[in-house]
Amino acid sequence: MTASSPEPLPVTFRDVLHARRNLRAYLRPTPLYHYPALDAMVGAEVWVKHENHQPVGAFKVRGGVHLISQLDEAHRRAGVIAASTGNHGQSVAYAARLFGVRAIIAVPEDANPAKVASMRNLGAEVVFHGQNFDEARQWVEEEAQRRAYRYIHSGDEPLLIAGVATYALEMLEDQPDLDVIFVPVGGGSGAAGVCIVAKTLNPRIRVIGVQSEQAPAAWRSWKEHRIVEEPSRTFAEGLATGVGFELPQRILRRYLDDFILVSDDELRRAIIILLAHTRNLAEGAGAAALAGALKMRHQLAGRRVGVVLSGGNLSIVRLRQLLAAEGTPGFPL
């Protein structure tokens, strides 16, 4: 390697191809649908990748299944542990059940009840700890050391990123002429996966990350080229990380074309738009990509735009609040 050569990344396109081959036995591809109503709103040709159609309602199951399928026998016997606001935990719980592995998931005290119920129904032991994701994560890291569990970080796992990247591969197989892909960013595993695939297959594709302005840790980490901690105040738990993750950030710094922030009101508006015009329920993180495309619509005229609906696990309580607010003065629609 010459002095000018970039440092090799621990996740490559070849790893994504291996993950795709592995996951075929466990998960079906999700659809990529075109919605003319969204075209009119964005001013571009919009294609939505429906990761909300996964068995646990979110994209992260790809990473959990791929990673746990590769564990050696010692780690399977020891069991796995993870911290989550919900979707990563569901992913780990689903995969652990699939392969007969004990799973312990720590969640914040105010975790989405539907996601908690799903994890328990899948057989995971759910532990409530801390006021936010990062407090739950710190407890998990200490517990993993004490008990010798296999800790599964929600972003700093090469196998996990390779697994979730398979949805980007499906997108470009179904619609190879995409010009731009908008992807939500919490910890950044999904965006990192999209970057690896898109930039390998067509470097001209622009990949744009979207995060809540009420949880900008990953955005600031990318902007400042260092890991930044920033408190999260967003309602969208899938975006609510309070610190940048090292491995996704390395990938994003190399490949991500742009990174924007949207307001929580813009996320709420996108949830209602997706429900009204695609008949799909999106959680806050799942609506972030569309919120980003709407925010940048004046730059997208004539483009073919991919939007990742990363998850549909919106709680009934939150849905009722959104529907009750729709049409009232001040509602962002």
Short mmCIF file of the C-alpha atoms (twelve columns), coordinates in Angstrom:
data_MODEL
# 
_entry.id   MODEL 
# 
loop_
_atom_site.group_PDB 
_atom_site.id 
_atom_site.type_symbol 
_atom_site.label_atom_id 
_atom_site.label_alt_id 
_atom_site.label_comp_id 
_atom_site.label_asym_id 
_atom_site.label_seq_id 
_atom_site.Cartn_x 
_atom_site.Cartn_y 
_atom_site.Cartn_z 
_atom_site.pdbx_PDB_model_num 
ATOM 1   C CA . MET A 1   0.000   0.000   0.000   1 
ATOM 2   C CA . THR A 2   1.438   3.374   -1.031  1 
ATOM 3   C CA . ALA A 3   1.461   6.413   1.215   1 
ATOM 4   C CA . SER A 4   -1.455  7.903   -0.744  1 
ATOM 5   C CA . SER A 5   -3.612  4.758   -0.668  1 
ATOM 6   C CA . PRO A 6   -6.629  4.913   1.655   1 
ATOM 7   C CA . GLU A 7   -6.660  2.564   4.593   1 
ATOM 8   C CA . PRO A 8   -8.612  -0.626  3.748   1 
ATOM 9   C CA . LEU A 9   -12.057 -0.811  5.289   1 
ATOM 10  C CA . PRO A 10  -13.126 -3.917  7.230   1 
ATOM 11  C CA . VAL A 11  -16.309 -4.210  5.127   1 
ATOM 12  C CA . THR A 12  -16.088 -4.680  1.364   1 
ATOM 13  C CA . PHE A 13  -18.475 -5.286  -1.507  1 
ATOM 14  C CA . ARG A 14  -17.312 -8.899  -1.539  1 
ATOM 15  C CA . ASP A 15  -18.489 -9.193  2.070   1 
ATOM 16  C CA . VAL A 16  -21.905 -7.916  0.987   1 
ATOM 17  C CA . LEU A 17  -22.076 -10.562 -1.742  1 
ATOM 18  C CA . HIS A 18  -21.248 -13.266 0.815   1 
ATOM 19  C CA . ALA A 19  -23.958 -11.889 3.100   1 
ATOM 20  C CA . ARG A 20  -26.512 -11.877 0.298   1 
ATOM 21  C CA . ARG A 21  -25.768 -15.522 -0.470  1 
ATOM 22  C CA . ASN A 22  -26.011 -16.419 3.222   1 
ATOM 23  C CA . LEU A 23  -29.276 -14.542 3.836   1 
ATOM 24  C CA . ARG A 24  -31.120 -16.148 0.945   1 
ATOM 25  C CA . ALA A 25  -31.849 -19.137 3.184   1 
ATOM 26  C CA . TYR A 26  -33.467 -16.988 5.877   1 
ATOM 27  C CA . LEU A 27  -34.940 -13.748 4.465   1 
ATOM 28  C CA . ARG A 28  -36.773 -12.816 1.286   1 
ATOM 29  C CA . PRO A 29  -35.946 -9.681  -0.722  1 
ATOM 30  C CA . THR A 30  -38.161 -6.697  0.056   1 
ATOM 31  C CA . PRO A 31  -39.985 -4.736  -2.649  1 
ATOM 32  C CA . LEU A 32  -38.955 -1.491  -4.311  1 
ATOM 33  C CA . TYR A 33  -42.104 0.385   -5.359  1 
ATOM 34  C CA . HIS A 34  -42.686 3.524   -7.403  1 
ATOM 35  C CA . TYR A 35  -45.358 5.995   -6.228  1 
ATOM 36  C CA . PRO A 36  -46.491 8.754   -8.648  1 
ATOM 37  C CA . ALA A 37  -48.033 10.697  -5.735  1 
ATOM 38  C CA . LEU A 38  -44.569 11.006  -4.192  1 
ATOM 39  C CA . ASP A 39  -43.154 12.026  -7.583  1 
ATOM 40  C CA . ALA A 40  -45.442 15.047  -7.553  1 
ATOM 41  C CA . MET A 41  -44.368 16.058  -4.045  1 
ATOM 42  C CA . VAL A 42  -40.632 15.575  -4.538  1 
ATOM 43  C CA . GLY A 43  -40.482 16.678  -8.171  1 
ATOM 44  C CA . ALA A 44  -38.581 13.539  -9.144  1 
ATOM 45  C CA . GLU A 45  -39.157 9.843   -9.835  1 
ATOM 46  C CA . VAL A 46  -39.340 8.292   -6.368  1 
ATOM 47  C CA . TRP A 47  -38.753 4.627   -5.534  1 
ATOM 48  C CA . VAL A 48  -39.352 3.382   -1.987  1 
ATOM 49  C CA . LYS A 49  -37.441 0.404   -0.563  1 
ATOM 50  C CA . HIS A 50  -39.814 -1.323  1.852   1 
ATOM 51  C CA . GLU A 51  -37.676 -2.673  4.667   1 
ATOM 52  C CA . ASN A 52  -40.790 -2.285  6.817   1 
ATOM 53  C CA . HIS A 53  -41.869 -5.554  5.158   1 
ATOM 54  C CA . GLN A 54  -39.180 -7.521  7.009   1 
ATOM 55  C CA . PRO A 55  -40.312 -10.136 9.598   1 
ATOM 56  C CA . VAL A 56  -39.537 -7.712  12.452  1 
ATOM 57  C CA . GLY A 57  -40.608 -4.618  10.523  1 
ATOM 58  C CA . ALA A 58  -37.126 -3.152  10.008  1 
ATOM 59  C CA . PHE A 59  -33.923 -3.498  7.977   1 
ATOM 60  C CA . LYS A 60  -31.661 -4.446  10.880  1 
ATOM 61  C CA . VAL A 61  -32.801 -8.072  10.846  1 
ATOM 62  C CA . ARG A 62  -30.488 -8.608  7.878   1 
ATOM 63  C CA . GLY A 63  -27.455 -7.754  9.996   1 
ATOM 64  C CA . GLY A 64  -28.562 -9.757  13.011  1 
ATOM 65  C CA . VAL A 65  -29.203 -12.927 11.026  1 
ATOM 66  C CA . HIS A 66  -25.952 -12.680 9.099   1 
ATOM 67  C CA . LEU A 67  -23.841 -12.002 12.184  1 
ATOM 68  C CA . ILE A 68  -25.333 -14.642 14.487  1 
ATOM 69  C CA . SER A 69  -25.244 -17.248 11.727  1 
ATOM 70  C CA . GLN A 70  -21.452 -16.798 11.674  1 
ATOM 71  C CA . LEU A 71  -20.838 -17.152 15.430  1 
ATOM 72  C CA . ASP A 72  -18.673 -20.030 16.574  1 
ATOM 73  C CA . GLU A 73  -19.999 -22.614 18.998  1 
ATOM 74  C CA . ALA A 74  -18.363 -21.027 22.043  1 
ATOM 75  C CA . HIS A 75  -20.104 -17.707 21.442  1 
ATOM 76  C CA . ARG A 76  -23.417 -19.436 20.772  1 
ATOM 77  C CA . ARG A 77  -23.168 -21.267 24.081  1 
ATOM 78  C CA . ALA A 78  -22.246 -18.081 25.938  1 
ATOM 79  C CA . GLY A 79  -25.183 -16.132 24.536  1 
ATOM 80  C CA . VAL A 80  -25.383 -12.662 23.045  1 
ATOM 81  C CA . ILE A 81  -26.179 -9.268  24.538  1 
ATOM 82  C CA . ALA A 82  -27.073 -5.957  22.919  1 
ATOM 83  C CA . ALA A 83  -28.420 -2.506  23.669  1 
ATOM 84  C CA . SER A 84  -31.203 -1.135  21.552  1 
ATOM 85  C CA . THR A 85  -34.034 1.347   21.231  1 
ATOM 86  C CA . GLY A 86  -35.896 -1.479  19.517  1 
ATOM 87  C CA . ASN A 87  -35.011 -2.474  15.963  1 
ATOM 88  C CA . HIS A 88  -31.466 -3.703  16.621  1 
ATOM 89  C CA . GLY A 89  -32.829 -5.644  19.585  1 
ATOM 90  C CA . GLN A 90  -35.542 -7.210  17.454  1 
ATOM 91  C CA . SER A 91  -32.903 -8.149  14.907  1 
ATOM 92  C CA . VAL A 92  -30.737 -9.863  17.529  1 
ATOM 93  C CA . ALA A 93  -33.750 -11.544 19.138  1 
ATOM 94  C CA . TYR A 94  -35.031 -12.855 15.793  1 
ATOM 95  C CA . ALA A 95  -31.634 -14.223 14.788  1 
ATOM 96  C CA . ALA A 96  -30.945 -15.698 18.236  1 
ATOM 97  C CA . ARG A 97  -34.222 -17.595 18.113  1 
ATOM 98  C CA . LEU A 98  -33.440 -18.783 14.594  1 
ATOM 99  C CA . PHE A 99  -30.119 -20.283 15.698  1 
ATOM 100 C CA . GLY A 100 -31.003 -21.348 19.245  1 
ATOM 101 C CA . VAL A 101 -28.875 -18.722 21.033  1 
ATOM 102 C CA . ARG A 102 -29.731 -16.983 24.306  1 
ATOM 103 C CA . ALA A 103 -30.237 -13.221 23.813  1 
ATOM 104 C CA . ILE A 104 -30.309 -10.421 26.386  1 
ATOM 105 C CA . ILE A 105 -31.408 -6.978  25.208  1 
ATOM 106 C CA . ALA A 106 -31.122 -3.808  27.296  1 
ATOM 107 C CA . VAL A 107 -33.499 -0.995  26.376  1 
ATOM 108 C CA . PRO A 108 -34.094 2.515   27.782  1 
ATOM 109 C CA . GLU A 109 -36.861 2.952   30.329  1 
ATOM 110 C CA . ASP A 110 -39.128 4.642   27.757  1 
ATOM 111 C CA . ALA A 111 -38.541 2.100   24.977  1 
ATOM 112 C CA . ASN A 112 -41.213 1.610   22.316  1 
ATOM 113 C CA . PRO A 113 -43.624 -0.909  23.928  1 
ATOM 114 C CA . ALA A 114 -44.413 -2.612  20.632  1 
ATOM 115 C CA . LYS A 115 -40.719 -3.269  20.015  1 
ATOM 116 C CA . VAL A 116 -40.242 -4.526  23.581  1 
ATOM 117 C CA . ALA A 117 -43.177 -6.911  23.175  1 
ATOM 118 C CA . SER A 118 -41.746 -8.143  19.885  1 
ATOM 119 C CA . MET A 119 -38.341 -8.870  21.459  1 
ATOM 120 C CA . ARG A 120 -39.968 -10.798 24.287  1 
ATOM 121 C CA . ASN A 121 -42.214 -12.724 21.907  1 
ATOM 122 C CA . LEU A 122 -39.095 -13.730 19.997  1 
ATOM 123 C CA . GLY A 123 -37.642 -15.186 23.201  1 
ATOM 124 C CA . ALA A 124 -35.169 -12.493 24.244  1 
ATOM 125 C CA . GLU A 125 -34.665 -11.416 27.847  1 
ATOM 126 C CA . VAL A 126 -35.407 -7.686  27.948  1 
ATOM 127 C CA . VAL A 127 -33.778 -5.529  30.631  1 
ATOM 128 C CA . PHE A 128 -34.803 -1.889  31.145  1 
ATOM 129 C CA . HIS A 129 -31.821 0.274   31.976  1 
ATOM 130 C CA . GLY A 130 -31.172 3.997   31.774  1 
ATOM 131 C CA . GLN A 131 -32.931 7.030   30.385  1 
ATOM 132 C CA . ASN A 132 -31.630 6.651   26.820  1 
ATOM 133 C CA . PHE A 133 -29.888 4.330   24.410  1 
ATOM 134 C CA . ASP A 134 -26.393 5.334   25.438  1 
ATOM 135 C CA . GLU A 135 -27.003 4.576   29.112  1 
ATOM 136 C CA . ALA A 136 -28.376 1.162   28.146  1 
ATOM 137 C CA . ARG A 137 -25.361 0.610   25.893  1 
ATOM 138 C CA . GLN A 138 -22.872 1.421   28.649  1 
ATOM 139 C CA . TRP A 139 -24.540 -1.085  30.979  1 
ATOM 140 C CA . VAL A 140 -24.487 -3.761  28.261  1 
ATOM 141 C CA . GLU A 141 -20.783 -3.253  27.592  1 
ATOM 142 C CA . GLU A 142 -20.024 -3.707  31.303  1 
ATOM 143 C CA . GLU A 143 -22.311 -6.733  31.582  1 
ATOM 144 C CA . ALA A 144 -20.729 -8.363  28.541  1 
ATOM 145 C CA . GLN A 145 -17.333 -8.093  30.239  1 
ATOM 146 C CA . ARG A 146 -18.626 -9.481  33.534  1 
ATOM 147 C CA . ARG A 147 -20.557 -12.413 32.058  1 
ATOM 148 C CA . ALA A 148 -18.501 -13.189 28.933  1 
ATOM 149 C CA . TYR A 149 -21.493 -12.713 26.614  1 
ATOM 150 C CA . ARG A 150 -20.899 -11.967 22.934  1 
ATOM 151 C CA . TYR A 151 -21.658 -8.239  22.762  1 
ATOM 152 C CA . ILE A 152 -23.320 -7.198  19.498  1 
ATOM 153 C CA . HIS A 153 -22.818 -3.482  18.934  1 
ATOM 154 C CA . SER A 154 -25.497 -1.836  16.807  1 
ATOM 155 C CA . GLY A 155 -22.967 -0.282  14.416  1 
ATOM 156 C CA . ASP A 156 -19.363 -1.331  14.999  1 
ATOM 157 C CA . GLU A 157 -19.792 -4.828  13.563  1 
ATOM 158 C CA . PRO A 158 -18.469 -5.618  10.060  1 
ATOM 159 C CA . LEU A 159 -20.781 -8.628  9.641   1 
ATOM 160 C CA . LEU A 160 -23.782 -6.558  10.661  1 
ATOM 161 C CA . ILE A 161 -22.972 -3.830  8.136   1 
ATOM 162 C CA . ALA A 162 -22.400 -6.396  5.386   1 
ATOM 163 C CA . GLY A 163 -25.771 -7.931  6.196   1 
ATOM 164 C CA . VAL A 164 -27.798 -4.731  6.155   1 
ATOM 165 C CA . ALA A 165 -26.012 -3.615  2.978   1 
ATOM 166 C CA . THR A 166 -27.834 -6.339  1.070   1 
ATOM 167 C CA . TYR A 167 -30.935 -4.146  0.809   1 
ATOM 168 C CA . ALA A 168 -28.923 -1.630  -1.220  1 
ATOM 169 C CA . LEU A 169 -27.830 -4.426  -3.525  1 
ATOM 170 C CA . GLU A 170 -31.485 -5.365  -4.035  1 
ATOM 171 C CA . MET A 171 -32.386 -1.736  -4.759  1 
ATOM 172 C CA . LEU A 172 -29.818 -1.417  -7.515  1 
ATOM 173 C CA . GLU A 173 -30.636 -4.794  -9.001  1 
ATOM 174 C CA . ASP A 174 -34.302 -3.746  -9.229  1 
ATOM 175 C CA . GLN A 175 -33.604 -0.162  -10.366 1 
ATOM 176 C CA . PRO A 176 -29.992 0.204   -11.547 1 
ATOM 177 C CA . ASP A 177 -30.565 3.752   -12.836 1 
ATOM 178 C CA . LEU A 178 -31.073 5.419   -9.455  1 
ATOM 179 C CA . ASP A 179 -29.321 8.784   -9.311  1 
ATOM 180 C CA . VAL A 180 -29.682 9.486   -5.581  1 
ATOM 181 C CA . ILE A 181 -30.382 7.338   -2.517  1 
ATOM 182 C CA . PHE A 182 -31.640 8.877   0.716   1 
ATOM 183 C CA . VAL A 183 -31.024 6.757   3.807   1 
ATOM 184 C CA . PRO A 184 -31.794 7.401   7.501   1 
ATOM 185 C CA . VAL A 185 -28.927 7.576   9.966   1 
ATOM 186 C CA . GLY A 186 -29.057 6.650   13.630  1 
ATOM 187 C CA . GLY A 187 -25.827 4.814   14.299  1 
ATOM 188 C CA . GLY A 188 -25.094 4.656   10.580  1 
ATOM 189 C CA . SER A 189 -24.919 0.939   9.744   1 
ATOM 190 C CA . GLY A 190 -27.562 1.205   7.017   1 
ATOM 191 C CA . ALA A 191 -26.046 4.297   5.446   1 
ATOM 192 C CA . ALA A 192 -22.589 2.718   5.539   1 
ATOM 193 C CA . GLY A 193 -23.941 -0.350  3.768   1 
ATOM 194 C CA . VAL A 194 -25.619 1.728   1.073   1 
ATOM 195 C CA . CYS A 195 -22.380 3.632   0.507   1 
ATOM 196 C CA . ILE A 196 -20.332 0.454   0.035   1 
ATOM 197 C CA . VAL A 197 -22.763 -0.997  -2.494  1 
ATOM 198 C CA . ALA A 198 -23.640 2.158   -4.410  1 
ATOM 199 C CA . LYS A 199 -20.083 3.426   -4.766  1 
ATOM 200 C CA . THR A 200 -18.884 0.013   -5.939  1 
ATOM 201 C CA . LEU A 201 -21.593 -0.437  -8.558  1 
ATOM 202 C CA . ASN A 202 -21.853 3.178   -9.728  1 
ATOM 203 C CA . PRO A 203 -19.708 5.891   -8.118  1 
ATOM 204 C CA . ARG A 204 -21.946 8.565   -9.678  1 
ATOM 205 C CA . ILE A 205 -24.858 7.631   -7.415  1 
ATOM 206 C CA . ARG A 206 -25.219 10.238  -4.679  1 
ATOM 207 C CA . VAL A 207 -25.840 8.809   -1.210  1 
ATOM 208 C CA . ILE A 208 -27.392 11.236  1.255   1 
ATOM 209 C CA . GLY A 209 -27.794 10.544  4.960   1 
ATOM 210 C CA . VAL A 210 -30.702 11.968  6.947   1 
ATOM 211 C CA . GLN A 211 -30.828 12.433  10.717  1 
ATOM 212 C CA . SER A 212 -33.096 14.315  13.110  1 
ATOM 213 C CA . GLU A 213 -31.846 17.739  14.135  1 
ATOM 214 C CA . GLN A 214 -32.903 16.677  17.636  1 
ATOM 215 C CA . ALA A 215 -30.301 13.841  17.550  1 
ATOM 216 C CA . PRO A 216 -27.336 15.138  15.517  1 
ATOM 217 C CA . ALA A 217 -24.433 13.130  16.967  1 
ATOM 218 C CA . ALA A 218 -23.710 11.144  13.797  1 
ATOM 219 C CA . TRP A 219 -24.149 14.255  11.622  1 
ATOM 220 C CA . ARG A 220 -21.712 16.240  13.752  1 
ATOM 221 C CA . SER A 221 -19.262 13.313  13.853  1 
ATOM 222 C CA . TRP A 222 -19.293 13.202  10.046  1 
ATOM 223 C CA . LYS A 223 -18.999 16.965  9.677   1 
ATOM 224 C CA . GLU A 224 -16.171 17.319  12.200  1 
ATOM 225 C CA . HIS A 225 -14.269 14.119  11.307  1 
ATOM 226 C CA . ARG A 226 -14.232 13.014  14.928  1 
ATOM 227 C CA . ILE A 227 -16.547 11.085  17.228  1 
ATOM 228 C CA . VAL A 228 -18.949 13.556  18.830  1 
ATOM 229 C CA . GLU A 229 -21.403 13.107  21.692  1 
ATOM 230 C CA . GLU A 230 -24.635 15.081  21.498  1 
ATOM 231 C CA . PRO A 231 -27.804 14.562  23.579  1 
ATOM 232 C CA . SER A 232 -30.794 13.128  21.734  1 
ATOM 233 C CA . ARG A 233 -34.244 14.645  22.118  1 
ATOM 234 C CA . THR A 234 -36.045 13.218  19.086  1 
ATOM 235 C CA . PHE A 235 -39.239 11.165  19.292  1 
ATOM 236 C CA . ALA A 236 -37.789 8.902   16.563  1 
ATOM 237 C CA . GLU A 237 -36.018 6.242   18.632  1 
ATOM 238 C CA . GLY A 238 -34.376 4.710   15.575  1 
ATOM 239 C CA . LEU A 239 -32.428 7.960   15.118  1 
ATOM 240 C CA . ALA A 240 -31.803 8.573   18.818  1 
ATOM 241 C CA . THR A 241 -28.108 7.840   19.188  1 
ATOM 242 C CA . GLY A 242 -26.145 10.237  21.353  1 
ATOM 243 C CA . VAL A 243 -22.689 9.458   19.984  1 
ATOM 244 C CA . GLY A 244 -21.179 8.665   16.588  1 
ATOM 245 C CA . PHE A 245 -20.128 5.051   15.932  1 
ATOM 246 C CA . GLU A 246 -16.548 4.524   14.837  1 
ATOM 247 C CA . LEU A 247 -16.898 1.940   12.046  1 
ATOM 248 C CA . PRO A 248 -19.900 3.458   10.243  1 
ATOM 249 C CA . GLN A 249 -18.267 6.873   10.496  1 
ATOM 250 C CA . ARG A 250 -15.102 5.607   8.801   1 
ATOM 251 C CA . ILE A 251 -17.193 4.385   5.887   1 
ATOM 252 C CA . LEU A 252 -19.397 7.479   5.749   1 
ATOM 253 C CA . ARG A 253 -16.415 9.845   5.753   1 
ATOM 254 C CA . ARG A 254 -15.012 8.069   2.722   1 
ATOM 255 C CA . TYR A 255 -18.158 7.605   0.656   1 
ATOM 256 C CA . LEU A 256 -21.157 9.638   1.845   1 
ATOM 257 C CA . ASP A 257 -21.931 12.548  -0.502  1 
ATOM 258 C CA . ASP A 258 -24.069 14.641  1.816   1 
ATOM 259 C CA . PHE A 259 -25.674 14.510  5.238   1 
ATOM 260 C CA . ILE A 260 -28.684 16.633  6.193   1 
ATOM 261 C CA . LEU A 261 -30.787 17.227  9.269   1 
ATOM 262 C CA . VAL A 262 -34.580 17.334  9.327   1 
ATOM 263 C CA . SER A 263 -36.887 18.545  12.059  1 
ATOM 264 C CA . ASP A 264 -39.105 16.218  14.045  1 
ATOM 265 C CA . ASP A 265 -42.075 18.009  12.464  1 
ATOM 266 C CA . GLU A 266 -40.699 17.064  9.046   1 
ATOM 267 C CA . LEU A 267 -40.456 13.454  10.215  1 
ATOM 268 C CA . ARG A 268 -44.075 13.536  11.411  1 
ATOM 269 C CA . ARG A 269 -45.192 14.977  8.088   1 
ATOM 270 C CA . ALA A 270 -43.354 12.236  6.188   1 
ATOM 271 C CA . ILE A 271 -45.010 9.524   8.308   1 
ATOM 272 C CA . ILE A 272 -48.453 10.858  7.392   1 
ATOM 273 C CA . ILE A 273 -47.515 11.220  3.712   1 
ATOM 274 C CA . LEU A 274 -46.296 7.616   3.547   1 
ATOM 275 C CA . LEU A 275 -49.435 6.369   5.261   1 
ATOM 276 C CA . ALA A 276 -51.721 8.410   3.021   1 
ATOM 277 C CA . HIS A 277 -50.006 7.803   -0.319  1 
ATOM 278 C CA . THR A 278 -48.311 4.398   -0.038  1 
ATOM 279 C CA . ARG A 279 -50.566 2.769   2.599   1 
ATOM 280 C CA . ASN A 280 -47.455 1.896   4.602   1 
ATOM 281 C CA . LEU A 281 -46.819 2.681   8.247   1 
ATOM 282 C CA . ALA A 282 -43.380 4.167   8.902   1 
ATOM 283 C CA . GLU A 283 -41.765 4.884   12.227  1 
ATOM 284 C CA . GLY A 284 -39.863 8.150   12.635  1 
ATOM 285 C CA . ALA A 285 -36.567 6.726   11.384  1 
ATOM 286 C CA . GLY A 286 -38.380 4.965   8.552   1 
ATOM 287 C CA . ALA A 287 -39.810 8.268   7.336   1 
ATOM 288 C CA . ALA A 288 -36.509 10.158  7.567   1 
ATOM 289 C CA . ALA A 289 -35.343 9.400   4.026   1 
ATOM 290 C CA . LEU A 290 -38.543 10.751  2.503   1 
ATOM 291 C CA . ALA A 291 -38.339 13.783  4.801   1 
ATOM 292 C CA . GLY A 292 -34.845 14.384  3.444   1 
ATOM 293 C CA . ALA A 293 -35.949 14.052  -0.171  1 
ATOM 294 C CA . LEU A 294 -38.803 16.504  0.420   1 
ATOM 295 C CA . LYS A 295 -36.403 18.959  2.032   1 
ATOM 296 C CA . MET A 296 -34.014 18.753  -0.961  1 
ATOM 297 C CA . ARG A 297 -36.737 18.576  -3.624  1 
ATOM 298 C CA . HIS A 298 -35.527 21.711  -5.422  1 
ATOM 299 C CA . GLN A 299 -32.238 19.911  -6.154  1 
ATOM 300 C CA . LEU A 300 -33.840 16.686  -7.416  1 
ATOM 301 C CA . ALA A 301 -35.772 17.714  -10.529 1 
ATOM 302 C CA . GLY A 302 -35.524 15.071  -13.224 1 
ATOM 303 C CA . ARG A 303 -33.648 12.642  -10.982 1 
ATOM 304 C CA . ARG A 304 -34.485 9.022   -10.142 1 
ATOM 305 C CA . VAL A 305 -34.526 8.922   -6.349  1 
ATOM 306 C CA . GLY A 306 -34.349 5.941   -3.998  1 
ATOM 307 C CA . VAL A 307 -35.875 6.359   -0.531  1 
ATOM 308 C CA . VAL A 308 -35.239 3.780   2.191   1 
ATOM 309 C CA . LEU A 309 -38.271 3.129   4.395   1 
ATOM 310 C CA . SER A 310 -36.100 1.463   6.989   1 
ATOM 311 C CA . GLY A 311 -38.757 0.450   9.504   1 
ATOM 312 C CA . GLY A 312 -42.464 0.495   10.281  1 
ATOM 313 C CA . ASN A 313 -42.507 -0.086  14.033  1 
ATOM 314 C CA . LEU A 314 -44.456 3.000   15.070  1 
ATOM 315 C CA . SER A 315 -46.259 2.496   18.377  1 
ATOM 316 C CA . ILE A 316 -50.052 2.667   18.475  1 
ATOM 317 C CA . VAL A 317 -49.799 5.495   20.995  1 
ATOM 318 C CA . ARG A 318 -47.574 7.530   18.665  1 
ATOM 319 C CA . LEU A 319 -49.792 6.802   15.667  1 
ATOM 320 C CA . ARG A 320 -52.882 7.990   17.557  1 
ATOM 321 C CA . GLN A 321 -51.073 11.188  18.504  1 
ATOM 322 C CA . LEU A 322 -50.107 11.855  14.890  1 
ATOM 323 C CA . LEU A 323 -53.587 11.152  13.533  1 
ATOM 324 C CA . ALA A 324 -55.187 13.298  16.232  1 
ATOM 325 C CA . ALA A 325 -52.857 16.181  15.381  1 
ATOM 326 C CA . GLU A 326 -53.328 15.961  11.609  1 
ATOM 327 C CA . GLY A 327 -55.323 18.886  10.314  1 
ATOM 328 C CA . THR A 328 -55.045 20.932  13.482  1 
ATOM 329 C CA . PRO A 329 -53.432 24.391  13.346  1 
ATOM 330 C CA . GLY A 330 -49.682 24.029  13.390  1 
ATOM 331 C CA . PHE A 331 -49.579 20.406  12.212  1 
ATOM 332 C CA . PRO A 332 -46.765 20.108  9.627   1 
ATOM 333 C CA . LEU A 333 -48.712 18.909  6.599   1 
# 
